[in-house]
Amino acid sequence: MSIYTTIQGDTWDMISYKVYGTEIYADKLIEANPEHLKTVIFDAGIKLRIPDIEIPSPETLPPWKR
């Protein structure tokens, strides 16, 4: 697990895209940081826990997701 420090205007999906390369893991970020559950747009300087997620490689994805 690593730590991400927010910048002004970050949102869950933006952070997910920055750290994982896709927005679909925003729910994992929220689960790892329940104290910020109601936050939609972050202020700068908030420390968030970033869980380690095994991201499937392109070879294992179906053709329409490659």
Backbone bond lengths (Angstrom), bond angles and torsions (degrees), N, CA, C in turn:
res aa  C-N    CA-C-N  psi(-1)  N-CA   C-N-CA  omega(-1)  CA-C   N-CA-C  phi
1 M - - - 1.444 - - 1.530 107.84 -
2 S 1.318 115.47 136.01 1.459 120.49 178.82 1.528 109.33 -118.46
3 I 1.312 115.61 -179.93 1.464 122.35 -178.48 1.526 109.09 -120.42
4 Y 1.333 115.44 137.98 1.463 121.96 174.99 1.523 107.09 -119.42
5 T 1.319 116.99 132.79 1.460 122.03 176.15 1.520 108.33 -102.20
6 T 1.318 116.11 122.07 1.462 121.14 -174.58 1.518 111.89 -70.21
7 I 1.321 113.77 155.79 1.458 121.18 168.69 1.529 106.50 -112.82
8 Q 1.299 116.59 158.70 1.461 121.67 -178.27 1.529 110.38 -53.87
9 G 1.327 116.55 127.13 1.456 121.34 176.81 1.518 115.17 95.19
10 D 1.333 118.14 -5.55 1.471 120.12 177.12 1.523 110.64 -59.40
11 T 1.318 115.91 145.75 1.461 122.99 172.74 1.521 107.60 -125.77
12 W 1.331 116.87 166.85 1.462 120.85 -177.97 1.532 111.49 -56.42
13 D 1.324 116.53 -45.91 1.466 118.88 -177.39 1.528 111.85 -69.73
14 M 1.324 117.26 -33.66 1.472 119.87 176.90 1.526 111.03 -65.97
15 I 1.322 116.06 -41.78 1.463 120.42 179.50 1.523 109.72 -65.14
16 S 1.331 116.48 -43.32 1.464 120.48 177.86 1.526 110.43 -58.34
17 Y 1.318 117.17 -43.42 1.466 120.60 179.27 1.529 111.12 -64.04
18 K 1.338 116.66 -40.96 1.464 120.49 -179.25 1.528 112.11 -64.39
19 V 1.344 116.82 -43.01 1.467 118.85 -173.40 1.526 113.89 -91.84
20 Y 1.328 118.05 -28.19 1.474 120.88 -177.28 1.524 114.14 -113.58
21 G 1.334 117.32 -13.52 1.456 120.10 -179.06 1.516 113.75 85.69
22 T 1.334 117.56 6.07 1.462 122.61 177.82 1.522 109.00 -155.42
23 E 1.327 116.27 153.26 1.461 121.38 -178.60 1.524 112.96 -82.70
24 I 1.325 117.84 -10.94 1.466 119.96 -170.35 1.521 114.84 -70.87
25 Y 1.319 118.42 -8.50 1.466 120.88 -179.77 1.531 112.76 -100.74
26 A 1.323 117.62 15.00 1.465 120.65 178.19 1.529 110.85 -58.68
27 D 1.330 117.47 -35.65 1.470 120.29 179.36 1.526 111.81 -63.61
28 K 1.316 117.87 -34.43 1.473 121.90 177.75 1.526 110.49 -67.56
29 L 1.319 116.55 -37.06 1.457 120.43 177.01 1.533 110.83 -65.59
30 I 1.313 116.23 -42.39 1.465 120.91 179.41 1.528 110.17 -63.81
31 E 1.330 116.85 -43.34 1.468 120.82 178.72 1.528 111.63 -61.08
32 A 1.318 117.56 -35.47 1.462 121.94 -179.02 1.527 112.67 -78.78
33 N 1.334 117.05 -13.06 1.470 121.77 -176.86 1.529 111.04 -134.26
34 P 1.339 117.61 60.83 1.471 120.41 -174.34 1.530 113.92 -61.95
35 E 1.318 118.13 -22.28 1.464 120.17 179.55 1.531 112.08 -68.30
36 H 1.330 117.49 -14.67 1.466 122.41 178.94 1.528 111.66 -111.75
37 L 1.308 116.48 21.57 1.468 122.45 -176.00 1.530 112.79 -53.57
38 K 1.309 117.56 -39.61 1.466 120.92 -175.76 1.527 113.52 -89.01
39 T 1.322 117.24 0.33 1.463 120.47 179.61 1.524 109.76 -79.90
40 V 1.317 115.82 130.06 1.463 121.19 177.51 1.525 109.81 -105.05
41 I 1.334 116.15 -48.17 1.462 122.24 177.86 1.528 107.53 -120.59
42 F 1.322 116.31 123.79 1.460 121.34 -175.17 1.518 113.18 -85.36
43 D 1.330 114.31 148.40 1.460 121.75 166.94 1.527 107.32 -80.50
44 A 1.307 116.42 167.77 1.463 120.74 177.98 1.524 110.57 -73.94
45 G 1.331 115.92 146.66 1.450 121.69 171.81 1.515 116.91 89.96
46 I 1.327 118.77 7.89 1.458 121.79 177.74 1.528 108.40 -81.32
47 K 1.319 116.91 129.59 1.472 121.80 178.63 1.524 108.48 -91.21
48 L 1.332 116.37 121.79 1.462 122.37 178.68 1.527 110.10 -116.66
49 R 1.315 115.60 141.77 1.464 120.95 174.47 1.528 108.39 -79.18
50 I 1.312 115.99 133.23 1.464 122.21 179.72 1.531 107.49 -112.70
51 P 1.343 116.96 106.62 1.467 118.55 -178.91 1.524 111.60 -70.63
52 D 1.325 114.80 150.02 1.463 120.25 174.81 1.523 107.85 -75.89
53 I 1.313 116.46 126.68 1.464 122.61 -179.43 1.518 107.94 -126.66
54 E 1.307 116.04 133.68 1.455 119.99 176.15 1.526 108.32 -81.12
55 I 1.308 115.08 109.95 1.467 121.13 -178.86 1.524 107.98 -90.99
56 P 1.342 116.77 126.32 1.470 118.80 -178.23 1.527 111.80 -63.31
57 S 1.310 114.90 142.77 1.458 119.22 177.74 1.527 109.18 -76.42
58 P 1.329 117.70 156.74 1.468 120.76 -178.33 1.528 113.52 -56.77
59 E 1.329 117.87 -27.86 1.463 119.58 -178.68 1.525 111.87 -68.29
60 T 1.330 117.53 -25.81 1.457 120.41 -177.89 1.520 113.01 -93.79
61 L 1.322 116.92 -5.48 1.455 120.46 179.08 1.534 109.83 -82.03
62 P 1.323 116.18 151.69 1.465 118.43 174.69 1.535 109.88 -66.01
63 P 1.314 117.73 156.62 1.471 121.10 -174.69 1.527 114.83 -53.50
64 W 1.323 118.70 -35.24 1.467 120.56 -177.46 1.532 112.97 -74.40
65 K 1.357 118.33 -8.64 1.453 121.16 177.68 1.523 113.07 -108.34
66 R 1.335 118.58 -0.42 1.456 121.66 -179.66 1.489 112.25 -78.26
